[in-house]
Structure formats: structure tokens, C-alpha cells
Amino acid sequence: MYASVNDVRAVLTRDLGSKEGTAASLQDEVILAQIVQAQNQVDAALRSQYTVPFPDESVPGLVKDVTRDIAAYLSALVYQQNRDFRTSRDPILLRYEHAKQILKEIANGTLTLDDSTGDRGFAPVLANQYAGSMFGMDDFHLGYNGSAWRNPYGWFE
């Protein structure tokens, strides 16, 4: 298998301890079936460039990532049944579109797989997208000029 149920679950929820209300709450068998479908899609796309399926011990990291993201998308479709994604910026949908683009590039030879089989796994990365301070005293008309405090109503000594 190119991905595990836990790999897919990690993409489907922010907190593995709280899976309710997300596709991560699907039974293992359901997610496993989506992994098989995703792996079949990956193998079909890469068959012209690589010998597939890749042996378990030598699956390139990028193939693992693409398979995981496609399986997460397929799992989300099963979970949502007939409901659309709320927005085109849905993280699962974005991951799927990115995975399909990578798969296309690998298949047409513009992106090659390295021999690295290092299991990077999935680790969410949290990043502050703001440079500097988000808010300062001046944003609320507060401050100190060295001799007096300022508030929205004026200066106080």
C-alpha cells in the first residue's frame, strides 16, 4: 500500500483525537477502499513512465503523498455523499487538485521521481502568516509618548 489509513485520517482532520464531524470518522474499511482506488489511479497514470505497482519498500515519498491526498479526497466524497464542498478553497479539494497536477507532471515526464523512499509521513505545519505584530497599540489609538498616555479620548498625564 502506498498510504495507510492513519496517513489519510491525518489529512482529513486537524485533531486525530477528535474525528467526529469529519471524514476521518469513517470506518477503516471504507478509507482502505479509497486508498486502493487512489493507488489504482496513481498506477494507471504512472504506468507509461514507471514499473508499477511500486514494491512496498521502495515507494517514492511523492507517490505516497499523492496517493494519500487522492484517497483523502475520495474519502471526503464518501463522507459528504451528495453535498458539495463548501468552497473551492476547501483544503481536501485543494490537496486533491494539487495531487492530480503532480501526478500529471510525473506521468508526462516533466517531474521525475527520486529514489528516496524516506517516510516523511504527514505532519501538519502551523505557520503565522503575518509578519511582525498583528496588532499594535496604535491600532486601538492607545500609546505612550514618554510623558503621557493616549487613549481614544485624548492624552492623560
C-alpha positions as CSV (number, residue, x, y, z in Angstrom):
1,M,0.0,0.0,0.0
2,Y,1.2,3.5,-0.9
3,A,-0.7,5.1,2.0
4,S,-2.1,3.9,5.4
5,V,-5.5,4.6,6.9
6,N,-3.8,6.8,9.6
7,D,-2.0,8.8,6.9
8,V,-5.3,9.6,5.2
9,R,-7.0,10.3,8.6
10,A,-4.3,12.8,9.4
11,V,-5.2,14.8,6.3
12,L,-9.0,14.6,7.0
13,T,-9.0,16.1,10.5
14,R,-7.0,18.7,12.4
15,D,-7.0,16.6,15.6
16,L,-6.9,12.8,15.4
17,G,-8.4,12.7,18.9
18,S,-11.5,14.4,17.6
19,K,-12.6,12.8,14.3
20,E,-16.3,13.3,14.7
21,G,-17.9,15.5,12.1
22,T,-15.2,14.8,9.6
23,A,-14.4,12.1,7.0
24,A,-11.8,10.8,9.4
25,S,-14.6,9.2,11.4
26,L,-15.2,6.7,8.5
27,Q,-14.5,3.1,9.3
28,D,-11.1,1.7,8.5
29,E,-12.5,-0.5,5.7
30,V,-14.1,2.5,4.0
31,I,-10.9,4.5,4.0
32,L,-8.9,1.5,2.9
33,A,-11.2,1.0,-0.1
34,Q,-10.5,4.7,-1.1
35,I,-6.7,4.1,-0.7
36,V,-7.0,1.1,-3.1
37,Q,-8.9,3.3,-5.6
38,A,-6.3,6.1,-5.2
39,Q,-3.4,3.7,-5.7
40,N,-5.1,2.3,-8.8
41,Q,-5.4,5.8,-10.2
42,V,-1.7,6.5,-9.4
43,D,-0.6,3.3,-11.0
44,A,-2.6,3.9,-14.1
45,A,-1.2,7.4,-14.5
46,L,2.4,6.3,-14.0
47,R,2.4,3.1,-15.9
48,S,3.9,4.7,-19.0
49,Q,6.9,6.1,-17.1
50,Y,7.5,3.6,-14.3
51,T,7.1,-0.1,-13.4
52,V,4.0,-0.2,-11.1
53,P,2.9,-1.1,-8.6
54,F,6.0,0.0,-6.6
55,P,7.3,-2.6,-4.1
56,D,6.2,-1.6,-0.6
57,E,9.8,-1.0,0.5
58,S,10.6,1.4,-2.4
59,V,7.5,3.6,-2.9
60,P,8.8,7.2,-3.6
61,G,7.7,9.7,-1.0
62,L,5.9,11.8,-3.6
63,V,3.9,8.8,-4.7
64,K,2.9,8.2,-1.1
65,D,1.9,11.9,-0.7
66,V,-0.2,11.9,-4.0
67,T,-1.9,8.6,-3.1
68,R,-2.7,9.9,0.4
69,D,-4.2,13.1,-0.9
70,I,-6.3,11.4,-3.6
71,A,-7.5,8.8,-1.0
72,A,-8.4,11.7,1.4
73,Y,-10.5,13.4,-1.4
74,L,-12.3,10.1,-2.2
75,S,-13.0,9.5,1.5
76,A,-14.4,13.0,1.8
77,L,-16.7,12.3,-1.2
78,V,-18.0,9.2,0.5
79,Y,-18.5,11.0,3.8
80,Q,-20.3,14.0,2.2
81,Q,-22.4,11.8,0.0
82,N,-24.4,14.3,-2.2
83,R,-23.2,17.5,-0.5
84,D,-20.8,19.8,-2.4
85,F,-17.6,21.0,-0.8
86,R,-18.5,24.3,0.9
87,T,-15.9,26.3,-1.0
88,S,-13.4,25.9,-3.8
89,R,-10.7,26.7,-1.2
90,D,-11.6,23.5,0.9
91,P,-8.2,22.0,2.0
92,I,-9.2,18.5,0.9
93,L,-10.2,19.7,-2.6
94,L,-7.0,21.8,-2.9
95,R,-4.9,18.8,-1.9
96,Y,-6.7,16.7,-4.5
97,E,-6.2,19.2,-7.3
98,H,-2.5,19.6,-6.3
99,A,-2.0,15.8,-6.2
100,K,-3.6,15.4,-9.7
101,Q,-1.4,18.1,-11.1
102,I,1.7,16.4,-9.6
103,L,0.6,13.1,-11.0
104,K,0.1,14.6,-14.4
105,E,3.6,16.1,-14.3
106,I,5.2,12.8,-13.3
107,A,3.2,10.9,-16.0
108,N,4.3,13.3,-18.8
109,G,7.9,13.3,-17.6
110,T,8.3,16.9,-16.5
111,L,8.7,15.8,-12.9
112,T,10.7,12.8,-12.1
113,L,10.6,10.6,-9.0
114,D,13.8,10.3,-7.0
115,D,14.9,7.1,-5.4
116,S,14.1,8.5,-1.9
117,T,11.8,6.2,0.0
118,G,12.2,8.1,3.2
119,D,8.9,8.0,5.1
120,R,8.3,11.7,5.7
121,G,4.7,11.0,6.9
122,F,2.3,13.8,7.4
123,A,3.0,16.4,9.9
124,P,0.8,19.5,9.9
125,V,2.8,22.7,9.8
126,L,1.4,25.7,11.6
127,A,2.7,29.0,10.5
128,N,1.9,32.6,11.4
129,Q,1.1,34.2,8.1
130,Y,1.6,37.7,9.5
131,A,4.9,39.4,9.5
132,G,5.5,41.3,12.7
133,S,2.8,42.1,15.2
134,M,-0.8,41.5,14.2
135,F,-2.0,44.5,16.3
136,G,-0.2,47.3,18.0
137,M,-1.2,50.0,20.5
138,D,-1.7,52.5,17.7
139,D,-4.4,50.2,16.1
140,F,-6.6,51.0,19.1
141,H,-5.5,54.6,19.4
142,L,-3.5,53.7,22.6
143,G,0.0,54.6,23.3
144,Y,2.6,56.4,25.5
145,N,4.7,59.2,24.2
146,G,7.2,59.4,27.0
147,S,5.2,61.8,29.2
148,A,1.6,60.9,28.7
149,W,-0.8,58.1,27.9
150,R,-3.1,58.4,24.9
151,N,-6.5,56.7,24.6
152,P,-9.4,57.2,22.2
153,Y,-10.5,60.3,24.1
154,G,-7.2,62.2,24.3
155,W,-3.9,62.3,26.2
156,F,-3.6,61.8,30.0
157,E,-0.7,63.0,32.0
